[in-house]
Amino acid sequence: MAESDHVELASRILAAHPALDFHTHLGLWEVRDLAPDLYPGDDGLVTIVNQMIEAGCKSASINLTSDLPVLQMGAPGNRLRDYEPGEAWAEYRRMVTLLDQLCEIVPMSIARSVSDLEVIHASGRLAALLSIEGAHMVEDDLDRISVLAADGITKFQPIHYVRSLLGDSQTDEPIHGGMSDLGKQSVVIARSHGMVIDAAHASLEATADIAEAVDGPITLSHTLMTCAAAHGLDVEAHPRWITEEHARMVAQTGGVIGTWAIDAPFGEQDADAFVANVLGIIEVAGIDHVCWATDHLHFAMGPWFRHYGDFPDLCSRFLSAGLTEDELIKFVATNAIRVHEEAARNLK
């Protein structure tokens, strides 16, 4: 099949089976009021969302990043300073309010579960499943997790860059030896509220603790794997990438690994390298345990994936590399939907 035929086939697949971006920032919407120079603007955000919908990516896990005000990559603990008491909670409330405002501006509606997706798609709007990236706002008050659930949070990622009371990040020196007791309790409580548990950014030891604490699938929403050498690629793995052991640990719970469609140095240098890395994860974890994610930051998208309009072409490369139509559907849509459905069965 010619390359153009694969693009046409990918477009037809996406029209019939809309994709779900398992981890996106929508161009970094969270900084609208904090760092306007980094925000793409309201019109730019509308463009991003329309590109998603037109490309066949009609659902997305939208992140509320808990440590944004004190985050500085490369600083000790990747933080500018420590949080003041209550500050992370106030930041979370700011983002919830801002999302409500943005839903009045852009064609986007909040999905409280994956059962809402089809109705929102039919309205011509993006279905937004809410996720927290880092649970710093919980502090030591686990009752706040019930408030997150009431706000519509469907995915709970306890760890991000800035050091947390809940557990260790994969990019800093360990201080808890995995998840703290508080962190273990947090994922159990979040699971009881029907949330997907996301081990992104967690150390291998913390991921193992999450897998042990949670009954059922866990996820790792955005990463790549240190398997590039097996595919003849001369690349240096980023510290946020995972090992085969790490990937198998997530897959063995029945969960999914979201693959990072972002430019180097965090991601890959070109589309072929990205496809090869994903195929390596599929080889290790299995096609039922891999999905896709962008971590979309408009200023960090490389020439091989400039914006969501490039998504059908990216999908066509997987077809050219040997994925079947059914496997592509699992990768872009149904694997991520499945873990949401399974998590919702834990709602108490």
LUMMAR-290483 format. One line per 2 residues: their letters; for each residue y, z, x of N, C-alpha, C, CB. Coordinates in steps of 0.2 Angstrom, whole numbers, plus 5000, padded with zeros to 4 digits. Glycine has a CB too. Example, Ala and Ser with C-alpha at 12.3 -4.5 7.8 and 13.67 -1.06 7.14 Angstrom:
// LUMMAR-290483
as) 4972/5039/5066/4978/5039/5062/4984/5039/5066/4978/5045/5057 | 4989/5035/5064/4995/5036/5068/5000/5039/5064/4997/5029/5070
***
This chain:
// LUMMAR-290483
ma) 4994/5000/5004/5000/5000/5000/5006/5000/5004/5000/5006/4995 | 5011/4996/5003/5017/4995/5007/5021/5002/5006/5021/4989/5005
es) 5026/5003/5011/5030/5009/5011/5034/5009/5004/5034/5009/5017 | 5037/5004/5002/5041/5003/4996/5037/5005/4990/5044/4997/4995
dh) 5031/5003/4990/5026/5005/4984/5025/5012/4984/5020/5001/4985 | 5024/5016/4990/5023/5023/4990/5030/5026/4988/5022/5025/4997
ve) 5035/5024/4989/5042/5027/4986/5042/5026/4979/5048/5024/4990 | 5040/5020/4976/5040/5019/4969/5035/5024/4966/5038/5012/4967
la) 5029/5025/4969/5024/5029/4966/5026/5036/4966/5017/5028/4970 | 5029/5038/4972/5031/5045/4972/5037/5047/4967/5035/5047/4979
sr) 5041/5042/4965/5046/5043/4960/5043/5043/4953/5051/5037/4960 | 5037/5039/4952/5034/5040/4946/5031/5047/4945/5029/5034/4945
il) 5028/5049/4950/5024/5056/4950/5029/5061/4949/5021/5057/4957 | 5035/5061/4952/5040/5066/4951/5043/5066/4944/5046/5065/4956
aa) 5043/5060/4941/5046/5059/4934/5041/5062/4929/5047/5052/4932 | 5035/5062/4931/5030/5065/4926/5028/5072/4928/5023/5061/4927
hp) 5029/5074/4934/5027/5081/4936/5033/5083/4940/5021/5081/4940 | 5039/5086/4937/5045/5088/4941/5043/5093/4946/5050/5090/4936
al) 5046/5093/4952/5045/5097/4957/5049/5104/4956/5047/5094/4964 | 5046/5109/4960/5049/5115/4960/5051/5117/4968/5045/5121/4957
df) 5057/5117/4969/5059/5120/4976/5058/5127/4976/5067/5117/4978 | 5053/5129/4981/5051/5136/4980/5056/5141/4984/5045/5137/4984
ht) 5061/5138/4987/5066/5143/4990/5072/5139/4992/5063/5146/4997 | 5078/5140/4988/5084/5136/4990/5090/5140/4989/5084/5130/4985
hl) 5095/5138/4993/5102/5142/4992/5107/5137/4988/5105/5144/4999 | 5105/5131/4986/5109/5127/4983/5116/5126/4987/5111/5129/4976
gl) 5115/5124/4993/5121/5123/4997/5125/5130/4999/5126/5119/4993 | 5122/5135/4998/5125/5142/5000/5130/5144/4994/5128/5142/5007
we) 5128/5144/4988/5132/5146/4983/5134/5153/4983/5128/5145/4976 | 5130/5157/4987/5132/5165/4987/5139/5166/4990/5126/5168/4990
vr) 5141/5162/4995/5147/5163/4998/5153/5160/4995/5146/5160/5005 | 5153/5158/4989/5159/5155/4985/5165/5160/4986/5157/5154/4978
dl) 5164/5166/4985/5170/5171/4986/5170/5174/4993/5169/5176/4980 | 5165/5174/4997/5165/5178/5003/5167/5173/5009/5158/5180/5004
ap) 5165/5167/5009/5167/5162/5014/5168/5155/5011/5161/5162/5020 | 5174/5154/5008/5175/5148/5005/5174/5142/5009/5182/5148/5002
dl) 5175/5143/5016/5175/5137/5020/5167/5134/5021/5177/5139/5027 | 5163/5139/5020/5156/5137/5020/5153/5134/5013/5151/5143/5022
yp) 5157/5136/5008/5154/5134/5001/5156/5127/5000/5158/5138/4996 | 5151/5123/4997/5153/5116/4996/5158/5114/4991/5146/5112/4995
gd) 5160/5119/4987/5165/5118/4982/5161/5117/4975/5169/5112/4983 | 5164/5119/4970/5161/5118/4963/5159/5111/4962/5166/5120/4958
dg) 5163/5106/4964/5161/5099/4963/5155/5097/4967/5167/5094/4964 | 5155/5100/4973/5150/5099/4978/5143/5102/4975/5151/5102/4985
lv) 5144/5108/4972/5138/5111/4969/5135/5107/4963/5139/5118/4967 | 5140/5104/4959/5137/5100/4954/5134/5094/4956/5143/5098/4949
ti) 5136/5091/4962/5133/5085/4965/5126/5087/4967/5137/5083/4971 | 5125/5093/4971/5119/5095/4973/5114/5095/4967/5119/5102/4977
vn) 5116/5099/4962/5111/5100/4956/5110/5093/4953/5114/5105/4951 | 5114/5089/4952/5113/5082/4949/5108/5078/4954/5119/5078/4948
qm) 5109/5079/4960/5104/5075/4965/5097/5078/4964/5107/5076/4972 | 5097/5084/4963/5090/5087/4962/5087/5084/4956/5091/5095/4962
ie) 5090/5085/4950/5088/5083/4944/5086/5075/4944/5093/5084/4938 | 5090/5071/4947/5089/5064/4947/5083/5062/4952/5095/5060/4950
ag) 5082/5066/4957/5077/5065/4962/5070/5067/4959/5078/5068/4968 | 5070/5071/4954/5064/5074/4951/5062/5081/4953/5058/5069/4953
ck) 5067/5084/4956/5066/5091/4957/5070/5095/4952/5069/5093/4965 | 5067/5097/4947/5070/5100/4941/5070/5107/4940/5068/5096/4935
sa) 5066/5110/4945/5066/5118/4945/5067/5120/4952/5059/5120/4942 | 5070/5126/4953/5071/5129/4959/5071/5136/4959/5077/5126/4962
si) 5068/5139/4964/5069/5147/4965/5075/5148/4969/5063/5150/4969 | 5080/5151/4965/5087/5152/4968/5088/5159/4971/5092/5150/4962
nl) 5090/5159/4977/5090/5165/4981/5097/5169/4980/5089/5164/4988 | 5096/5176/4979/5102/5180/4980/5100/5184/4986/5102/5185/4973
ts) 5104/5183/4991/5103/5185/4998/5106/5192/4999/5106/5180/5003 | 5102/5197/5000/5105/5204/4999/5109/5206/5005/5099/5209/4998
dl) 5108/5204/5011/5111/5206/5017/5117/5202/5019/5106/5207/5022 | 5119/5197/5015/5124/5192/5017/5130/5195/5020/5126/5188/5011
pv) 5133/5200/5017/5140/5203/5020/5139/5206/5027/5143/5208/5015 | 5133/5208/5029/5133/5211/5035/5128/5207/5040/5130/5218/5035
lq) 5127/5201/5038/5122/5197/5042/5126/5194/5048/5118/5192/5038 | 5123/5194/5054/5125/5190/5060/5120/5189/5064/5131/5194/5064
mg) 5117/5182/5064/5111/5181/5068/5113/5182/5075/5109/5173/5067 | 5108/5185/5079/5108/5186/5086/5111/5193/5088/5112/5181/5089
ap) 5114/5197/5083/5116/5203/5084/5110/5208/5084/5122/5205/5079 | 5111/5214/5087/5105/5219/5086/5104/5220/5079/5107/5226/5089
gn) 5097/5219/5077/5095/5219/5070/5098/5214/5066/5097/5226/5067 | 5101/5209/5069/5104/5203/5066/5110/5206/5061/5099/5199/5062
rl) 5113/5211/5062/5118/5214/5058/5125/5215/5061/5116/5220/5055 | 5130/5214/5058/5137/5216/5060/5138/5223/5061/5142/5212/5056
rd) 5135/5226/5056/5136/5234/5055/5131/5236/5050/5143/5236/5053 | 5130/5243/5049/5126/5245/5044/5129/5245/5037/5124/5253/5046
ye) 5125/5245/5032/5128/5245/5025/5131/5252/5024/5122/5244/5020 | 5136/5252/5020/5138/5258/5017/5134/5260/5011/5146/5258/5015
pg) 5133/5266/5009/5129/5268/5003/5132/5264/4997/5129/5275/5002 | 5127/5261/4993/5129/5257/4987/5132/5250/4988/5134/5261/4984
ea) 5133/5248/4995/5137/5242/4996/5132/5236/4994/5139/5242/5003 | 5126/5237/4996/5121/5231/4995/5120/5230/4987/5114/5233/4998
wa) 5120/5236/4983/5119/5236/4976/5125/5232/4973/5118/5243/4973 | 5131/5234/4975/5137/5231/4973/5137/5223/4975/5143/5234/4976
ey) 5135/5221/4980/5134/5214/4982/5129/5210/4978/5132/5213/4990 | 5124/5214/4976/5119/5211/4971/5122/5210/4965/5113/5215/4971
rr) 5126/5214/4962/5129/5214/4956/5134/5208/4956/5132/5220/4953 | 5138/5207/4961/5142/5202/4962/5139/5195/4961/5146/5202/4969
mv) 5133/5194/4965/5130/5188/4964/5127/5187/4957/5124/5188/4969 | 5124/5192/4954/5122/5191/4947/5128/5188/4943/5119/5197/4944
tl) 5133/5191/4943/5139/5189/4939/5141/5182/4941/5145/5194/4940 | 5141/5180/4948/5143/5174/4950/5138/5168/4947/5143/5174/4958
ld) 5132/5170/4947/5127/5165/4944/5129/5163/4937/5120/5168/4945 | 5130/5169/4933/5132/5167/4926/5138/5163/4926/5133/5174/4923
ql) 5143/5164/4930/5149/5160/4930/5147/5152/4932/5154/5162/4935 | 5143/5152/4937/5141/5145/4939/5137/5141/4934/5137/5145/4946
ce) 5133/5145/4930/5129/5141/4925/5134/5138/4920/5124/5146/4922 | 5140/5140/4919/5145/5137/4915/5148/5131/4918/5150/5142/4913
iv) 5147/5130/4925/5150/5125/4928/5146/5119/4930/5154/5127/4935 | 5140/5121/4932/5135/5116/4934/5129/5116/4929/5132/5118/4941
pm) 5126/5110/4929/5120/5109/4924/5114/5113/4926/5118/5102/4923 | 5114/5119/4925/5109/5124/4927/5108/5130/4922/5110/5127/4934
si) 5102/5131/4920/5100/5137/4916/5095/5141/4919/5098/5134/4909 | 5096/5148/4918/5091/5153/4921/5085/5153/4917/5094/5160/4921
ar) 5079/5152/4921/5072/5152/4918/5070/5159/4919/5068/5147/4921 | 5068/5163/4914/5065/5170/4915/5058/5170/4916/5067/5174/4908
sv) 5055/5164/4915/5048/5163/4918/5047/5156/4918/5043/5167/4913 | 5041/5154/4921/5039/5146/4921/5038/5144/4914/5033/5145/4926
sd) 5037/5148/4909/5036/5145/4902/5042/5142/4900/5033/5151/4898 | 5048/5144/4903/5054/5141/4901/5056/5134/4904/5060/5146/4902
le) 5052/5132/4909/5054/5126/4912/5054/5120/4908/5049/5125/4918 | 5049/5118/4904/5050/5112/4900/5055/5111/4896/5043/5111/4896
vi) 5057/5117/4892/5063/5117/4888/5069/5116/4891/5063/5124/4884 | 5070/5119/4897/5076/5118/4901/5076/5110/4904/5077/5123/4907
ha) 5071/5108/4906/5070/5101/4909/5073/5096/4903/5063/5099/4911 | 5070/5098/4897/5072/5093/4891/5079/5093/4890/5068/5095/4885
sg) 5083/5098/4891/5090/5099/4890/5094/5095/4896/5092/5106/4890 | 5090/5093/4901/5094/5089/4906/5097/5093/4911/5099/5085/4903
rl) 5095/5100/4911/5098/5105/4916/5092/5107/4921/5101/5111/4912 | 5095/5109/4927/5090/5112/4932/5088/5119/4929/5094/5113/4939
aa) 5081/5120/4930/5079/5127/4928/5079/5131/4934/5071/5126/4925 | 5082/5137/4934/5083/5141/4940/5079/5147/4939/5091/5143/4941
ll) 5074/5148/4943/5070/5155/4944/5073/5159/4949/5063/5153/4945 | 5075/5165/4947/5079/5169/4952/5075/5173/4956/5084/5174/4948
si) 5077/5173/4963/5073/5177/4968/5078/5181/4972/5069/5172/4973 | 5076/5187/4974/5080/5190/4979/5077/5189/4986/5080/5198/4978
eg) 5082/5188/4991/5080/5187/4998/5082/5193/5002/5083/5180/5001 | 5077/5198/5003/5079/5204/5005/5080/5209/5000/5085/5204/5010
ah) 5078/5215/5000/5078/5220/4994/5083/5226/4997/5072/5222/4992 | 5088/5224/5001/5092/5229/5003/5095/5233/4998/5097/5227/5008
mv) 5097/5230/4992/5100/5233/4986/5096/5238/4983/5102/5228/4981 | 5089/5238/4984/5085/5244/4982/5087/5250/4985/5078/5242/4982
ed) 5089/5250/4991/5090/5256/4995/5084/5261/4995/5096/5260/4993 | 5084/5267/4993/5078/5271/4992/5077/5273/4985/5079/5277/4996
dl) 5080/5269/4980/5080/5270/4973/5075/5264/4970/5087/5270/4970 | 5069/5266/4969/5064/5261/4967/5065/5259/4959/5057/5263/4968
dr) 5069/5264/4956/5070/5262/4949/5074/5256/4948/5073/5268/4945 | 5078/5254/4953/5082/5248/4953/5078/5242/4952/5086/5248/4959
is) 5072/5242/4954/5068/5236/4953/5067/5234/4945/5061/5237/4956 | 5067/5239/4941/5067/5238/4934/5073/5234/4932/5066/5244/4930
vl) 5079/5236/4935/5085/5232/4933/5085/5225/4936/5091/5236/4937 | 5082/5224/4942/5081/5217/4944/5077/5213/4939/5077/5217/4951
aa) 5071/5216/4936/5067/5213/4932/5071/5211/4925/5061/5217/4930 | 5075/5216/4923/5079/5215/4917/5084/5209/4918/5083/5221/4915
dg) 5087/5208/4924/5091/5203/4926/5088/5196/4927/5095/5205/4933 | 5081/5196/4926/5078/5190/4927/5075/5188/4933/5082/5184/4924
it) 5075/5192/4938/5072/5191/4945/5065/5190/4944/5074/5197/4950 | 5062/5184/4946/5055/5182/4946/5051/5182/4952/5054/5176/4942
kf) 5055/5183/4958/5052/5183/4964/5055/5188/4969/5052/5176/4968 | 5051/5193/4972/5054/5199/4975/5052/5198/4983/5051/5205/4972
qp) 5057/5197/4987/5056/5196/4994/5059/5202/4997/5059/5189/4997 | 5055/5207/5000/5058/5213/5002/5061/5213/5009/5052/5218/5003
ih) 5059/5208/5013/5062/5208/5020/5066/5202/5021/5056/5208/5025 | 5072/5203/5024/5076/5197/5027/5078/5198/5034/5082/5196/5022
yv) 5083/5196/5036/5085/5197/5043/5087/5204/5045/5090/5192/5045 | 5092/5207/5042/5095/5213/5043/5089/5219/5042/5101/5215/5039
rs) 5089/5223/5047/5084/5228/5046/5084/5232/5040/5084/5233/5052 | 5078/5234/5037/5077/5236/5030/5073/5243/5030/5074/5231/5026
ll) 5074/5247/5025/5070/5253/5024/5063/5251/5022/5074/5257/5019 | 5062/5245/5020/5056/5243/5017/5051/5241/5022/5057/5238/5012
gd) 5053/5238/5027/5048/5235/5032/5051/5231/5037/5043/5231/5028 | 5046/5228/5042/5048/5225/5048/5049/5217/5047/5043/5226/5053
sq) 5054/5215/5050/5055/5207/5050/5051/5204/5056/5063/5206/5051 | 5049/5198/5055/5046/5195/5061/5050/5193/5066/5042/5188/5058
td) 5057/5193/5066/5062/5191/5071/5065/5197/5074/5067/5187/5068 | 5063/5203/5073/5066/5209/5076/5060/5214/5079/5071/5213/5072
ep) 5062/5218/5083/5057/5223/5086/5055/5228/5080/5060/5228/5091 | 5049/5229/5079/5046/5233/5073/5049/5240/5074/5039/5233/5073
ih) 5050/5243/5068/5052/5250/5067/5048/5254/5063/5059/5251/5065 | 5044/5250/5058/5040/5253/5054/5032/5252/5055/5041/5251/5047
gg) 5030/5248/5059/5023/5246/5061/5021/5242/5055/5019/5252/5062 | 5025/5238/5051/5023/5234/5045/5028/5236/5040/5016/5236/5043
ms) 5025/5237/5034/5029/5240/5028/5029/5247/5028/5026/5237/5021 | 5035/5250/5027/5035/5257/5026/5032/5260/5019/5043/5260/5026
dl) 5031/5266/5018/5028/5268/5012/5032/5266/5006/5027/5276/5012 | 5039/5267/5007/5044/5265/5002/5043/5257/5001/5051/5266/5004
gk) 5042/5253/5006/5041/5246/5005/5035/5244/5001/5041/5243/5012 | 5029/5248/5003/5023/5247/4999/5023/5248/4992/5017/5251/5002
qs) 5027/5254/4991/5028/5256/4983/5032/5250/4980/5031/5262/4983 | 5037/5247/4984/5042/5243/4981/5038/5236/4978/5047/5241/4985
vv) 5033/5234/4982/5030/5228/4980/5025/5229/4974/5026/5225/4986 | 5022/5235/4974/5018/5237/4969/5022/5237/4962/5014/5244/4970
ia) 5028/5240/4963/5032/5241/4957/5034/5234/4954/5038/5245/4958 | 5037/5230/4959/5039/5223/4958/5033/5219/4954/5042/5219/4964
rs) 5027/5220/4957/5022/5216/4954/5020/5218/4947/5015/5217/4958 | 5021/5225/4946/5020/5227/4939/5025/5224/4934/5020/5235/4939
hg) 5031/5222/4936/5036/5219/4932/5035/5211/4932/5043/5220/4935 | 5029/5209/4934/5027/5202/4934/5031/5197/4939/5029/5199/4927
mv) 5033/5200/4944/5037/5196/4949/5032/5194/4954/5042/5200/4953 | 5033/5187/4957/5030/5185/4963/5032/5189/4969/5031/5177/4964
id) 5027/5191/4973/5029/5194/4979/5029/5190/4985/5024/5200/4980 | 5035/5189/4988/5036/5185/4994/5036/5188/5000/5043/5181/4992
aa) 5032/5186/5005/5032/5189/5012/5036/5185/5017/5024/5190/5014 | 5040/5181/5015/5044/5177/5019/5048/5182/5024/5049/5173/5016
ha) 5049/5181/5030/5053/5185/5035/5049/5191/5037/5059/5187/5032 | 5043/5193/5034/5040/5199/5035/5036/5198/5042/5035/5201/5030
sl) 5035/5203/5046/5031/5202/5052/5023/5201/5049/5031/5208/5056 | 5019/5199/5054/5012/5199/5052/5009/5205/5050/5008/5196/5059
ea) 5011/5211/5053/5008/5217/5051/5011/5219/5044/5010/5223/5056 | 5017/5218/5043/5020/5219/5036/5017/5214/5031/5028/5218/5036
ta) 5016/5208/5032/5012/5204/5028/5005/5206/5026/5012/5197/5031 | 5002/5209/5031/4995/5212/5030/4996/5218/5025/4992/5214/5036
di) 5001/5222/5026/5002/5228/5021/5004/5226/5014/5008/5232/5024 | 5008/5220/5014/5009/5218/5007/5003/5215/5004/5015/5212/5007
ae) 4999/5211/5007/4993/5208/5005/4988/5214/5002/4989/5204/5010 | 4988/5219/5006/4983/5225/5004/4986/5229/4998/4983/5230/5010
av) 4993/5229/4998/4996/5233/4992/4996/5230/4985/5003/5235/4994 | 4996/5223/4986/4997/5219/4980/4990/5216/4977/5002/5213/4981
dg) 4989/5217/4971/4983/5214/4968/4984/5207/4966/4981/5219/4962 | 4982/5202/4970/4982/5195/4968/4986/5191/4973/4986/5195/4961
pi) 4989/5185/4972/4992/5181/4976/4998/5184/4979/4993/5174/4973 | 5000/5183/4985/5006/5184/4988/5009/5177/4991/5007/5189/4994
tl) 5015/5176/4992/5018/5170/4994/5022/5171/5001/5022/5167/4989 | 5023/5166/5004/5028/5165/5010/5032/5159/5009/5024/5165/5017
sh) 5038/5160/5006/5041/5155/5003/5044/5149/5007/5047/5157/4999 | 5046/5151/5014/5049/5146/5018/5047/5147/5025/5056/5145/5016
tl) 5043/5142/5028/5042/5143/5035/5038/5136/5037/5037/5149/5036 | 5036/5136/5043/5032/5131/5046/5027/5134/5050/5036/5125/5050
mt) 5022/5130/5053/5017/5134/5057/5017/5131/5064/5010/5132/5054 | 5014/5135/5069/5014/5134/5076/5008/5129/5077/5014/5140/5080
ca) 5008/5124/5074/5002/5119/5074/5004/5112/5077/4998/5118/5068 | 5010/5112/5079/5013/5105/5080/5009/5102/5086/5020/5105/5082
aa) 5007/5106/5091/5003/5103/5097/4997/5099/5095/5002/5108/5102 | 4994/5102/5089/4987/5099/5087/4989/5092/5084/4984/5103/5081
hg) 4995/5090/5083/4997/5083/5080/5000/5079/5085/5001/5084/5074 | 5000/5081/5091/5003/5077/5097/5010/5077/5097/5001/5070/5096
ld) 5013/5083/5094/5021/5083/5094/5023/5088/5099/5023/5085/5087 | 5028/5086/5103/5031/5090/5108/5037/5094/5105/5033/5086/5114
ve) 5036/5100/5102/5041/5104/5099/5040/5111/5101/5041/5103/5091 | 5045/5115/5101/5045/5122/5102/5046/5125/5095/5051/5124/5107
ah) 5041/5130/5094/5040/5133/5088/5046/5138/5087/5034/5137/5087 | 5049/5138/5081/5055/5143/5080/5052/5150/5079/5059/5141/5074
pr) 5055/5156/5080/5052/5162/5079/5051/5164/5072/5057/5167/5081 | 5054/5160/5067/5052/5161/5060/5046/5157/5058/5058/5158/5056
wi) 5043/5153/5062/5036/5150/5060/5031/5155/5061/5035/5143/5065 | 5025/5153/5058/5020/5157/5058/5014/5155/5061/5018/5159/5050
te) 5009/5159/5063/5003/5157/5066/4997/5155/5061/5000/5163/5071 | 4992/5152/5063/4986/5151/5059/4984/5157/5055/4981/5147/5062
eh) 4983/5162/5059/4981/5169/5056/4985/5171/5050/4981/5174/5062 | 4992/5170/5051/4997/5172/5046/4996/5168/5040/5004/5171/5049
ar) 4995/5161/5041/4994/5157/5036/4988/5158/5032/4994/5149/5038 | 4982/5160/5035/4976/5161/5032/4977/5168/5028/4970/5162/5037
mv) 4980/5172/5030/4981/5179/5027/4984/5178/5020/4985/5184/5031 | 4989/5174/5020/4992/5172/5013/4988/5168/5009/4999/5168/5014
aq) 4984/5163/5011/4980/5159/5008/4974/5163/5005/4977/5153/5012 | 4972/5168/5009/4966/5172/5006/4967/5176/5000/4963/5176/5012
tg) 4974/5177/4999/4975/5181/4993/4976/5177/4987/4982/5185/4994 | 4975/5170/4988/4976/5165/4983/4983/5163/4982/4974/5168/4976
gv) 4987/5165/4987/4994/5163/4987/4996/5156/4989/4998/5168/4990 | 5003/5155/4991/5005/5149/4993/5010/5150/4999/5008/5145/4987
ig) 5011/5145/5003/5015/5145/5009/5020/5139/5007/5012/5144/5015 | 5027/5141/5007/5032/5136/5006/5034/5133/5012/5038/5139/5002
tw) 5034/5126/5013/5035/5123/5019/5042/5121/5020/5031/5116/5020 | 5045/5121/5025/5052/5122/5027/5055/5115/5028/5054/5126/5032
ai) 5058/5111/5023/5061/5105/5024/5068/5105/5026/5060/5100/5017 | 5069/5108/5032/5075/5109/5035/5075/5106/5043/5077/5116/5035
da) 5081/5105/5045/5082/5102/5052/5080/5107/5057/5089/5098/5052 | 5079/5104/5063/5078/5108/5069/5085/5111/5071/5076/5104/5075
pf) 5085/5117/5074/5080/5121/5077/5075/5125/5072/5082/5125/5082 | 5078/5127/5066/5074/5131/5062/5068/5127/5059/5078/5133/5056
ge) 5069/5120/5058/5063/5116/5055/5061/5111/5060/5066/5113/5049 | 5059/5105/5058/5057/5100/5062/5063/5095/5064/5051/5096/5059
qd) 5061/5091/5069/5066/5086/5071/5067/5079/5067/5065/5084/5078 | 5062/5078/5063/5062/5072/5059/5056/5072/5054/5061/5065/5064
ad) 5056/5068/5049/5052/5068/5044/5045/5067/5046/5054/5062/5039 | 5043/5063/5051/5036/5063/5053/5034/5069/5055/5035/5057/5058
af) 5038/5073/5059/5036/5079/5062/5035/5084/5056/5041/5082/5067 | 5039/5084/5051/5038/5089/5046/5032/5087/5042/5044/5088/5041
va) 5030/5081/5041/5024/5079/5037/5018/5081/5041/5024/5071/5036 | 5018/5080/5048/5013/5082/5052/5012/5090/5052/5014/5080/5059
nv) 5017/5094/5052/5017/5101/5052/5014/5103/5045/5023/5104/5053 | 5016/5100/5040/5013/5102/5033/5006/5100/5033/5017/5098/5027
lg) 5004/5095/5035/4997/5093/5035/4993/5098/5039/4996/5086/5038 | 4996/5101/5045/4992/5106/5048/4991/5112/5044/4996/5107/5055
ii) 4996/5114/5040/4996/5120/5036/4990/5119/5031/5002/5122/5033 | 4990/5113/5028/4985/5111/5023/4978/5111/5026/4986/5104/5020
ev) 4978/5109/5032/4971/5109/5036/4969/5117/5036/4972/5106/5043 | 4973/5121/5038/4971/5128/5039/4971/5132/5032/4977/5132/5043
ag) 4976/5131/5028/4976/5135/5022/4973/5132/5016/4983/5137/5020 | 4972/5125/5016/4970/5122/5010/4975/5119/5005/4965/5126/5006
id) 4974/5114/5002/4979/5111/4998/4982/5115/4992/4977/5104/4995 | 4977/5120/4990/4979/5124/4984/4984/5129/4986/4973/5127/4981
hv) 4986/5130/4993/4989/5136/4995/4996/5134/4999/4985/5140/4999 | 4998/5128/4998/5004/5125/5001/5009/5122/4996/5002/5120/5007
cw) 5015/5124/4996/5020/5120/4992/5026/5118/4996/5022/5125/4986 | 5032/5117/4993/5037/5114/4997/5044/5118/4995/5039/5107/4996
at) 5048/5119/5000/5054/5122/5000/5060/5119/5004/5053/5130/5001 | 5066/5120/5002/5071/5117/5007/5075/5122/5011/5076/5113/5003
dh) 5076/5128/5008/5081/5133/5010/5088/5130/5011/5079/5136/5018 | 5089/5126/5006/5095/5121/5006/5102/5124/5008/5095/5118/5000
lh) 5104/5123/5014/5111/5124/5016/5114/5118/5018/5111/5129/5022 | 5119/5116/5014/5121/5109/5015/5123/5107/5022/5127/5108/5010
fa) 5125/5112/5026/5128/5110/5033/5122/5110/5038/5133/5115/5035 | 5116/5112/5035/5110/5112/5040/5105/5107/5038/5107/5119/5040
mg) 5106/5103/5034/5101/5097/5032/5102/5092/5037/5102/5095/5025 | 5097/5090/5040/5097/5085/5045/5097/5077/5043/5091/5086/5050
pw) 5097/5072/5047/5097/5065/5045/5091/5063/5041/5099/5061/5051 | 5085/5067/5042/5079/5065/5039/5078/5067/5032/5073/5067/5043
fr) 5083/5072/5030/5083/5075/5024/5090/5077/5022/5078/5081/5022 | 5094/5073/5021/5102/5074/5020/5103/5078/5014/5106/5068/5021
hy) 5100/5076/5009/5101/5079/5002/5095/5078/4998/5107/5076/4999 | 5095/5080/4992/5089/5080/4987/5088/5072/4985/5090/5084/4981
gd) 5093/5068/4986/5091/5061/4985/5086/5058/4989/5098/5057/4985 | 5085/5061/4995/5080/5059/5000/5073/5061/4998/5081/5061/5007
fp) 5072/5065/4992/5066/5068/4991/5060/5063/4989/5067/5073/4985 | 5061/5058/4985/5056/5054/4984/5053/5050/4990/5058/5048/4979
dl) 5058/5049/4995/5056/5045/5001/5051/5050/5005/5062/5043/5005 | 5053/5057/5005/5049/5062/5009/5042/5062/5006/5053/5068/5009
cs) 5042/5062/4999/5036/5063/4996/5031/5057/4997/5037/5064/4988 | 5035/5051/4998/5031/5045/4999/5027/5045/5006/5035/5039/4999
rf) 5030/5049/5010/5027/5049/5017/5021/5053/5017/5032/5053/5022 | 5020/5058/5012/5014/5062/5011/5009/5057/5009/5015/5068/5007
ls) 5011/5053/5004/5006/5048/5001/5004/5043/5007/5009/5044/4995 | 5008/5041/5011/5007/5036/5016/5002/5040/5021/5013/5034/5020
ag) 5003/5046/5022/4999/5050/5027/4992/5052/5024/5002/5057/5029 | 4991/5050/5018/4984/5051/5015/4983/5056/5009/4980/5054/5020
lt) 4989/5060/5007/4988/5064/5002/4987/5060/4995/4994/5069/5001 | 4982/5062/4991/4981/5059/4985/4987/5061/4980/4974/5061/4982
ed) 4987/5057/4974/4992/5059/4969/4991/5066/4967/4992/5054/4963 | 4985/5068/4965/4984/5075/4963/4986/5080/4968/4977/5076/4961
el) 4985/5079/4974/4987/5083/4980/4994/5084/4980/4984/5081/4986 | 4998/5078/4980/5005/5078/4980/5008/5082/4974/5008/5071/4980
ik) 5005/5082/4968/5007/5086/4962/5006/5093/4964/5003/5084/4956 | 5001/5095/4967/5000/5102/4969/5005/5104/4973/4993/5103/4972
fv) 5007/5100/4978/5011/5102/4984/5018/5103/4981/5011/5097/4989 | 5021/5099/4977/5028/5099/4975/5029/5103/4968/5030/5092/4973
at) 5023/5105/4965/5025/5108/4958/5019/5113/4956/5025/5102/4953 | 5013/5111/4955/5009/5116/4952/5006/5122/4956/5003/5112/4949
na) 5006/5121/4962/5004/5127/4966/5009/5133/4965/5003/5125/4974 | 5016/5131/4966/5021/5136/4965/5021/5139/4958/5028/5133/4967
ir) 5020/5134/4953/5020/5137/4946/5014/5141/4945/5019/5130/4941 | 5008/5140/4948/5002/5144/4947/5004/5151/4949/4996/5141/4951
vh) 5007/5152/4955/5008/5159/4957/5012/5163/4952/5010/5159/4964 | 5017/5159/4950/5022/5163/4945/5018/5165/4938/5028/5158/4943
ee) 5013/5160/4936/5009/5162/4930/5005/5168/4931/5005/5156/4928 | 5002/5168/4937/4997/5173/4939/5001/5180/4940/4993/5172/4945
aa) 5007/5180/4943/5011/5186/4943/5013/5188/4936/5017/5185/4948 | 5015/5184/4932/5017/5186/4925/5011/5190/4921/5019/5180/4921
rn) 5005/5189/4923/5000/5192/4920/4999/5199/4921/4993/5189/4921 | 5003/5201/4927/5003/5208/4929/5009/5212/4925/5004/5209/4936
lk) 5012/5209/4921/5018/5212/4918/5015/5218/4913/5022/5207/4913 | 5018/5224/4914/5016/5230/4911/5021/5232/4906/5013/5235/4916
***
